[in-house]
């Protein structure tokens, strides 16, 4: 049972890290769109590319179902809400605590 608690803790921590990666990627994309940071900088380009490689496979299916909202991408917010739901439901389902 202790290993199950540890596994749920690790999964919850990884989901939290993924949420932060999505937030950072969204903020950096806004900074690029408003020309605040320069994408010609090799470090910035490398960080953006790495973050996109992590988040794009998760965001692509959501973008297929989201309606076109005129250039505003709500898919990161939808993904974050889904990840938070998984974070909260996983321990409740596995341990049947009844508390969300």
SEVO-602251 format. One line per field, with one value per atom (N, C-alpha, C): atom name; x, y, z; residue number from 1. Coordinates in steps of 0.05 Angstrom, whole numbers, always signed. Example, Ala and Ser with C-alpha at 12.3 -4.5 7.8 and 13.67 -1.06 7.14 Angstrom:
SEVO-602251
atomo = N,CA,C,N,CA,C .
east = +264,+246,+264,+257,+273,+258 .
north = -114,-90,-66,-45,-21,+1 .
up = +156,+156,+156,+142,+143,+157 .
num = 1,1,1,2,2,2 .
end
This chain:
SEVO-602251
atomo = N,CA,C,N,CA,C,N,CA,C,N,CA,C,N,CA,C,N,CA,C,N,CA,C,N,CA,C,N,CA,C,N,CA,C,N,CA,C,N,CA,C,N,CA,C,N,CA,C,N,CA,C,N,CA,C,N,CA,C,N,CA,C,N,CA,C,N,CA,C,N,CA,C,N,CA,C,N,CA,C,N,CA,C,N,CA,C,N,CA,C,N,CA,C,N,CA,C,N,CA,C,N,CA,C,N,CA,C,N,CA,C,N,CA,C,N,CA,C,N,CA,C,N,CA,C,N,CA,C,N,CA,C,N,CA,C,N,CA,C,N,CA,C,N,CA,C,N,CA,C,N,CA,C,N,CA,C,N,CA,C,N,CA,C,N,CA,C,N,CA,C,N,CA,C,N,CA,C,N,CA,C,N,CA,C,N,CA,C,N,CA,C,N,CA,C,N,CA,C,N,CA,C,N,CA,C,N,CA,C,N,CA,C,N,CA,C,N,CA,C,N,CA,C,N,CA,C,N,CA,C,N,CA,C,N,CA,C,N,CA,C,N,CA,C,N,CA,C,N,CA,C,N,CA,C,N,CA,C,N,CA,C,N,CA,C,N,CA,C,N,CA,C,N,CA,C,N,CA,C,N,CA,C,N,CA,C,N,CA,C,N,CA,C,N,CA,C,N,CA,C,N,CA,C,N,CA,C,N,CA,C,N,CA,C,N,CA,C,N,CA,C,N,CA,C,N,CA,C,N,CA,C,N,CA,C,N,CA,C,N,CA,C,N,CA,C,N,CA,C .
east = +17,+0,+17,+40,+58,+69,+74,+84,+62,+37,+16,+14,+17,+18,+41,+64,+88,+84,+72,+67,+47,+26,+7,+20,+38,+52,+70,+84,+101,+85,+63,+46,+35,+26,+16,+37,+62,+84,+90,+90,+96,+74,+49,+28,+31,+39,+44,+67,+88,+110,+100,+84,+73,+55,+40,+23,+41,+63,+81,+95,+101,+113,+93,+68,+48,+44,+44,+42,+66,+90,+114,+114,+106,+105,+85,+62,+41,+52,+64,+75,+96,+114,+135,+124,+103,+91,+78,+67,+56,+79,+101,+123,+135,+135,+144,+125,+99,+78,+79,+85,+86,+114,+132,+159,+175,+170,+184,+211,+211,+235,+242,+268,+278,+282,+268,+271,+296,+311,+336,+358,+353,+372,+371,+395,+396,+385,+390,+380,+349,+338,+309,+296,+308,+298,+299,+320,+323,+302,+298,+278,+250,+244,+217,+213,+233,+231,+227,+242,+239,+211,+201,+175,+153,+156,+136,+136,+159,+161,+147,+148,+135,+104,+96,+67,+51,+63,+48,+33,+45,+29,+5,+5,-18,-38,-29,-47,-61,-47,-58,-86,-91,-118,-139,-132,-151,-157,-137,-141,-159,-159,-177,-206,-213,-240,-249,-230,-236,-245,-265,-273,-252,-252,-234,-244,-228,-236,-221,-213,-201,-172,-157,-128,-123,-143,-139,-140,-119,-116,-122,-145,-152,-144,-131,-124,-105,-86,-70,-87,-106,-123,-140,-151,-166,-149,-125,-107,-100,-95,-89,-112,-136,-160,-163,-158,-159,-138,-114,-93,-99,-110,-118,-140,-159,-180,-168,-149,-135,-120,-106,-92,-110,-134,-152,-167,-174,-190,-173,-148,-131,-130,-122,-121,-149,-169,-196,-206,-200,-209,-193,-166,-149,-153,-156,-157,-186,-205,-233,-237,-225,-227,-253,-264,-289,-284,-260,-254,-241,-252,-239,-226 .
north = -24,+0,+25,+24,+47,+53,+32,+38,+51,+45,+58,+87,+94,+122,+136,+123,+135,+140,+120,+122,+145,+147,+169,+196,+197,+221,+229,+210,+216,+225,+212,+219,+247,+253,+280,+301,+295,+314,+318,+297,+299,+315,+312,+327,+357,+363,+391,+403,+388,+398,+403,+385,+389,+414,+419,+443,+468,+468,+491,+494,+472,+473,+485,+478,+490,+519,+528,+556,+571,+561,+575,+576,+555,+555,+575,+578,+597,+625,+631,+658,+665,+646,+651,+656,+641,+646,+674,+683,+711,+731,+726,+745,+745,+723,+722,+737,+732,+745,+775,+785,+814,+825,+809,+816,+827,+815,+822,+807,+782,+767,+760,+758,+754,+725,+714,+686,+681,+701,+697,+689,+693,+684,+653,+641,+611,+599,+611,+600,+601,+623,+627,+607,+604,+586,+557,+550,+523,+517,+536,+533,+530,+548,+547,+520,+511,+486,+463,+462,+441,+441,+464,+466,+458,+466,+458,+428,+416,+387,+372,+384,+371,+375,+400,+406,+401,+402,+400,+373,+351,+326,+325,+339,+340,+361,+382,+404,+398,+384,+379,+367,+345,+334,+353,+370,+389,+410,+419,+440,+430,+404,+393,+396,+395,+397,+425,+443,+470,+486,+503,+520,+542,+553,+575,+600,+612,+635,+660,+661,+685,+689,+669,+671,+668,+664,+660,+630,+620,+591,+585,+572,+565,+536,+522,+494,+490,+508,+505,+506,+524,+526,+501,+490,+466,+442,+440,+419,+422,+446,+450,+442,+449,+441,+410,+397,+368,+355,+366,+356,+360,+383,+387,+368,+362,+343,+315,+307,+281,+281,+303,+305,+301,+312,+310,+284,+273,+249,+224,+224,+200,+189,+206,+195,+187,+202,+196,+169,+164,+139,+116,+119,+97,+90,+109,+104,+106,+114,+115,+131,+155,+171,+187,+191,+207,+237,+245,+274,+282,+303,+314,+340 .
up = +0,+0,+0,+14,+14,-13,-30,-56,-74,-69,-83,-76,-50,-42,-55,-56,-68,-98,-111,-140,-146,-130,-134,-128,-109,-103,-126,-138,-161,-185,-190,-213,-209,-184,-178,-182,-173,-176,-206,-222,-250,-264,-256,-268,-261,-237,-228,-245,-249,-266,-294,-305,-332,-333,-312,-312,-313,-298,-298,-326,-339,-365,-385,-383,-401,-396,-371,-364,-375,-371,-380,-411,-424,-453,-463,-450,-459,-455,-432,-427,-447,-452,-472,-500,-507,-534,-535,-513,-513,-516,-502,-503,-532,-545,-573,-591,-586,-603,-600,-576,-572,-576,-587,-594,-569,-546,-522,-521,-529,-529,-558,-564,-591,-596,-617,-624,-640,-647,-661,-641,-616,-595,-594,-595,-595,-570,-547,-522,-521,-529,-529,-548,-572,-592,-582,-568,-558,-536,-518,-496,-508,-527,-540,-554,-568,-583,-564,-542,-522,-509,-502,-490,-509,-535,-555,-559,-559,-563,-540,-516,-493,-494,-500,-498,-523,-546,-571,-574,-567,-569,-551,-529,-511,-520,-532,-540,-567,-585,-612,-612,-596,-597,-586,-567,-556,-577,-592,-612,-635,-640,-661,-654,-628,-619,-611,-607,-599,-623,-620,-643,-648,-671,-678,-665,-648,-633,-641,-666,-677,-667,-666,-658,-629,-613,-584,-579,-567,-563,-533,-529,-502,-495,-514,-509,-485,-479,-455,-429,-429,-406,-402,-424,-423,-413,-423,-415,-385,-376,-348,-330,-338,-323,-322,-345,-346,-328,-328,-311,-281,-274,-246,-238,-256,-250,-245,-262,-258,-232,-226,-200,-176,-177,-155,-154,-177,-178,-173,-181,-179,-151,-131,-104,-93,-100,-91,-102,-127,-140,-129,-128,-119,-90,-73,-44,-33,-50,-43,-17,-16,+8,+9,-15,-16,-15,-9,-8,-34,-46,-70,-62 .
num = 1,1,1,2,2,2,3,3,3,4,4,4,5,5,5,6,6,6,7,7,7,8,8,8,9,9,9,10,10,10,11,11,11,12,12,12,13,13,13,14,14,14,15,15,15,16,16,16,17,17,17,18,18,18,19,19,19,20,20,20,21,21,21,22,22,22,23,23,23,24,24,24,25,25,25,26,26,26,27,27,27,28,28,28,29,29,29,30,30,30,31,31,31,32,32,32,33,33,33,34,34,34,35,35,35,36,36,36,37,37,37,38,38,38,39,39,39,40,40,40,41,41,41,42,42,42,43,43,43,44,44,44,45,45,45,46,46,46,47,47,47,48,48,48,49,49,49,50,50,50,51,51,51,52,52,52,53,53,53,54,54,54,55,55,55,56,56,56,57,57,57,58,58,58,59,59,59,60,60,60,61,61,61,62,62,62,63,63,63,64,64,64,65,65,65,66,66,66,67,67,67,68,68,68,69,69,69,70,70,70,71,71,71,72,72,72,73,73,73,74,74,74,75,75,75,76,76,76,77,77,77,78,78,78,79,79,79,80,80,80,81,81,81,82,82,82,83,83,83,84,84,84,85,85,85,86,86,86,87,87,87,88,88,88,89,89,89,90,90,90,91,91,91,92,92,92,93,93,93,94,94,94,95,95,95,96,96,96,97,97,97,98,98,98,99,99,99,100,100,100 .
end
